[in-house]
Amino acid sequence: MSDKPVLLVVYDTGSLAPTRLAEAARDNGCSLVFVTAGTDHAREMIPTLETVGSVVDAAGRTEAELVAELRALGPAGIITFSEFQIAPTVRLADALGLRYHRPADVDAITHKDLQRQRFAEAGVDSVRFRTITGTEQADEAIAYVGLPAIIKPVIGASSRNTQAVATAEECHAALAQMFSGDDGPAETAVMLEELLVGRETPAPWGDYIAVDCVADGDDVRPVFVTSKFALAEPFRERGGYGGFSVVPQDEELAVRDLACRAVRALNIHGVADVEIKLTAEGPRVIEVNGRLGAWVDDLAIRSGTSDPARVAVAAALGLPYETPEVKQDGPIAFHYLIVPPVGARKVASIRNVSALRRLPDVDRVTVLAEPGAAADWRIGARGNTAAVIGSAANHRQLAATVAAIENVDWITYE
């Protein structure tokens, strides 16, 4: 180990590639030690992680043994980019005396219902909701929340099992499916939440937006704004773009301010991703994730807006960092997701992917499925069939590119 300060990275499926972490570590003058969770993905990635840092495999160790080994390294900071490793990272940070989210706040950071309580208590936003752990609680929840409403897992990511319900019958049916796990992923706790109705928004733009922030105590600042494309039914993300939005500058400033207040209410330390609905009455908080958002670093770098990876590493180490102002020009980087229709159950065929790659402004196409693969909207982002990545000079050009992507005949479903 060198004399450089050591940053612990609790590694699992997440939003930042090891190569980008290596660049951010170099820029901040630190060494990386990856703490790998005992998952298939983490184990498979160990050879790659060892090319950019050291690895401590948590598999087969008790938490006390792991803490002792990590303490011997004299770490200066800790971070994770995986939604699934936030709670373990909090425990390690507390045991090692490192800056990160506090144990008293981790449940509110990772549980959507407790977030709603925090937001209401802090005067950030107030949305009617009820937590449901069994179908027998449905009628009381409907009576309190009202309809239409949205059902989402209390703990989850990537729009898994997220859907709107307009009637009591739809709500009962959806809850029965979610708790049984029949024909989809099973849940143990969901929330029925007042449906935030987005304002009328022309295609292909979405009626919501995300702000990634960096927090050090009460000092919370925006790092990058990800504008969104219109959702696929029922509530599946089609990706985003940046670094400047079709949303007017004064409204973007209001969105940034709301995002920072939401992060502050949760006492987050380090980076966080805030999703905000754009309604006719103004911006409303959808949820906060206590880690960097998907594609954010890539979009920020390719659009020349900011360097989220560098900021995240600096914040974890307690080093100074700079954050950008609102941008109103320059290239627009995009990450567009192709998702199967709601009724699809299987990918039937894939052909002519080269037609996607030949489209103007498209730099890369990554096919995420193969013929014969199951298709199910309930699993959210894990069911995406492709990602199309590129950049455009302006919003008109980007809209034309999205339309062209959707018009390419390259995949069929059963």
N, C-alpha and C positions, 0 to 999 in steps of 0.2 A: 504494500500500500504506500502511496506517495505521501508527501507532506501536505497535499492539498486537503481542504475541508471535505468531509465525506457526506454525500447526500444519499439517504436511504430511499429507494423507490419500491414501494410495495406493488408488485407487478401481477397483473391478470388482464383479461380482456378489457380494453379501455380505449381512450381517445387520442393517444399520442404514441407514435412509433419510436422504437428504441434509437433509431438513427437521429431523430430530431432531439430526443433527450440528450444524446451525446453532444450535439451541437450546442444546446443550451448549457450543458455542463461546462463545455470548453469556454464559452463566453463568460460564464460566471466563475471560472477558475476552480471547479470542484471535481471530485471523483465520484463515480456512481457505484453504488452497491445495490443490486436488485435483490429484493426479498421475494422469492417466488412462492405464490400460494400453491396448495396441493391440488390444482386443477389440471386437466389434460392440456389446456392451452398453455398454461404457465410452464409445465414440464417440457412441452414441445419447443418452447421458445428459449430454453436455457442455452443451447449452443449459440444462438444469435445474440442473446444478452451478454454472453461472455466475450463477444468481440468488441463490446463498447464499455464494459465494466466488469465488476466482480459479481458473483452470485452467491447468496445464502439461501439454500432451499429449506423452506419451513416444513416440508413433508417429513414426518417421522420425529419431529421435535415437539416437546411441550412448549407452551408459551414462555414459561420461565427459562427453559434452556435457550430458546430463541432470543429472548431479551438479554441474557447473559452474553451470548455470542456477539450480538449487535452492540452492546455497551462497550465491549472490548475494542471495537473499531473507533470509538470516540466520535460518533456522528454529530454533524453540525445541523442537520435538518432531515425532515422526512416528508414524503408526499406520495399520493397515489393518483392515478388517472383512471382508475377503475371504479365504477359505481359499486361493484360487489365487494370491494376491499376497503371501503371507507371506515366501517366500524372496526375491523382489525387494525387499521392504521391508527385510529384514535387510541386504541388500547396500547399499541406499541409506543406511540408518541408520549402518552401519559407515563408509562413505565420508564421511558428513557429521558423524560424531562425536556422534550422537544416541542417546538411551536407547531401547533396544528389545531384542528377543531377540538373543543374541550369535551370530555366525557359527558358533562351535564347537558350538552347541546346535540349530541350525536343522534338521539332519537328524533328530535325535531328536524334535523337535516335529512334523515333518511326515511322518515315516515310522513306521507303526504297529509294525513289528518292532523298530526301534531304541528306541521307547518302552518296549517290554516289557523290553529289556535294561537300560535305565536304572532302571525300577521294581524289577527284581530286585536290581540292584547297590545301590540305596538302601534295600532292605528294605521297600519300599512294598507290593509285590504280586508274586507269582510265578506265571506261567501258562505251561504248555508250548506251544511254537509252533515252527514251521519256516517259513522263507521259501522259496517255490517260484517258479522262473522258467521252468520247463518241465515238461511232463507226465511226463518220465522220472524226476523227483524225487519223484513222488507216494508210491511205496511206502515209501521211507525216511522221509518225513514222517509217514505214517500209523503206521509202527512206533514212531516217537518220541512223537508227540502222543497217539495212541490215538483211538478212536471212541466215541461221537459227537464231532464237531468242527465248527468253523465255518470257512468260507472267506471271506476279505474281501480287498479290494485293499490293498497296502502303502501306497499313496498314494491317497486318495479321500475322498469326502464323500457324505452323503445316502443311505447304505445301498446304493450302487451295487454290483451283483453280489455281494451278501452273502447267504449261505445256509448252512444246516446240512447235514451229511452224516452218515448213520448207518452206511453200509457202504463198503467199498473201491470197489465198483462205482459207487456214487453219487459218490464223490470223483473217480474217474477221469473220469466223464462230465461233471461240473461243471467240472473243470479243462480238459478238452478244449474245451468250449464257450467258457470265458473266454479262453483263449489264442488260439483261432481267431477269436473275434469273430462266429461264426456266430449269426445271430438275436439279436444283443445287442452291448453295448459290449465291446471287446477289452481285455485286461489284459496287461501285461508282467511284473508281479511281484505275487504274492498271498501271503498267509500262511494256513497251516493252524494253527488255534489251538484249544486245549482249550475245549470248550463250557462256558461258565459257566451252570449251570442255575438259573434264577430260582425263588424260593420260590413256593408256591401263592398266587395273588393273585386276589381276586374282580374280575369285570368291573365297570366298564370300566377299572379301574386297571392300570397297567403294573408290571412287576417290575423296573423300573430308574428312575433318577432322575438329574438333571443339576445340577451346581453351577457357577455362573460365579464366578470368583475374580478378584481384582486382586492383582498381585504387584509388589513393589519389593524386590529382593534376597530375603532370608529372611523379610521381612514379607509374608505371603500371607494374604488375608482373603476370606471369602465375600461376594459381592455380591447374589446371588439364587439361589434353589433352584427349579428347574423340575421339578415332579412330572409324570409321564408317563402317557399312556393306553396301554392294551394294544397291543402291536405287531400289525400286519397281517402275514399270512404273506407271505414267509418271515421277513424281518426289516425290515419297513418301518414307519417312525415314523408314528403317528397324531396327533402333536402333544403339547401339554402344558398345564399350568395352574399357577397360583400366585396369591397369595402364601402360603397355608399348605396343608400337605399332609395326606393321609390317613396318611402315615407318622408314627408316634409321635415326640414331640419328642426323646426321648433317642436314638433311632435316627437322626433327622435330624442331630443334633449329631455323631454318629459318622461319618455320611456327609460332612458338612462338613469334618471333620478329615482324613479320608482324601483328599478332593479337594485340600485345601491341601498335603498331603504329596506328592501326585502332581505338582502344579504346581511345587513346590519342587525335586523331583527333576530336572525338565527345565530348571531355571534360566530360567523364563519371566519376562519383564518386561512388565508391562501386564496386559491381560485374557486370560483363558483359560476354556474351557468343558470341564468334566470330566463324562464319562458313567460312571455307577456302577451295577453290577448288584446287586440285592438278593437274596442267596441265603440258604438255610437256615442256612449257617455264618457269615453276616455279609456286609457290603458288600465288593464286589470292583471293581477298576478295569476298565472296558471300554476307554476311550481318552480322550486329551486333545486338544483342538483349540486351537491358539494364537491364538484370536480369540474375540470375543463369539459366543455361541450364537444360533441362529435364534429369533426371536420373544421373546428374553429381555427386551430393553428394553421392548417393548410390554406384555408381561405384568407386568413390574415396575411400570411407570408406572400402568397401569390398575387394578392391585390396591393401589396406594398403598404399595408395599413399599420400593422403592429407586429410584435413578436411574442405571442402568448406563452410559448414554451420557455423562452428566456425570462419573462416576467414571473412565471410560476416557480421556476427554480430559484430565482433571486428572492422571492417572497418566502420560500421554504427555508432559505439560508439566513434570512434576516438582512439581506443586502438591499441597497437602494434600487429603485426601478422607475422607469418613465412610462407614462400611459398617453395615448394619442387623443387629439381633439376630433370632433366630428369632421368627417371627410366628405367632400362634395364633388370629387372628380377622380380621374384616374381609372385604371382597369377594374372590371368587375369579375371576380373569380366566382365560379359556381360549382356546386356538387349536387347533381340531380339524380334522384333515385327512381328507378322503375320498379313498381310494385304490382303484384298480381291482383286481378279483380277480386271482389269479395267472394264471389261464388266459386272461384278456382280451387281445385283440390290437387292438381298435379300439373307439372310442366310437361306438356306433350311433345313439343319440338322447339329447337333453336336453330336458326339459320341466318345467313346474311348479316352477321354481326358487323362485318366490314362496312355495311351501309351506315351504321351508327358512327363508326370511326371516321368516315369521310365527310361528315357534316361540318359546315363552317363553325369555327370557334370551339370544336370538340378536340381536346388533347389526348384523352385517354378514356377507354371503356373497360370496365371490369365486370365480367359476367359472374354472378354470384350463385347461379343455379345450373343444373344440367338436366337434360331430358330424363324424365322419370322421377325427378325430385318432387316431394310433397309440397303443396302450396296451401297456406292457411293464414288468413288475415289475423287470426287471434294471437299469433306469436310475434306480431309487430315487426320491428326492423330485421329480425332474423329471417323473415320471409321475403326480403327484397330480392329481386331477380337480377338487377344490374345497377351499377353506379356509373354515371356519365360525368366526366370532369373536364372543365375547360375555362375559358374566359371570354368576355365580350367587352366592346368599347363603351356601350351604353345600354340602358334598359330596353329600348326598342329592339336592339339587336339581340339581347338576351331572350326577350319574349319570343322572337322569331325562331331562335335556336331551340327553345323548349317545345314549341309547336312542331318543329321539324323532327325532334326526337320522338315525340308521341306518334307521329305519322309513319315512322319506319315500321314496316311489317317484318319482324324478325323472330317473334316468339308466339307460340300458341299454348293454351292451357286446356285442361279437361275439368 
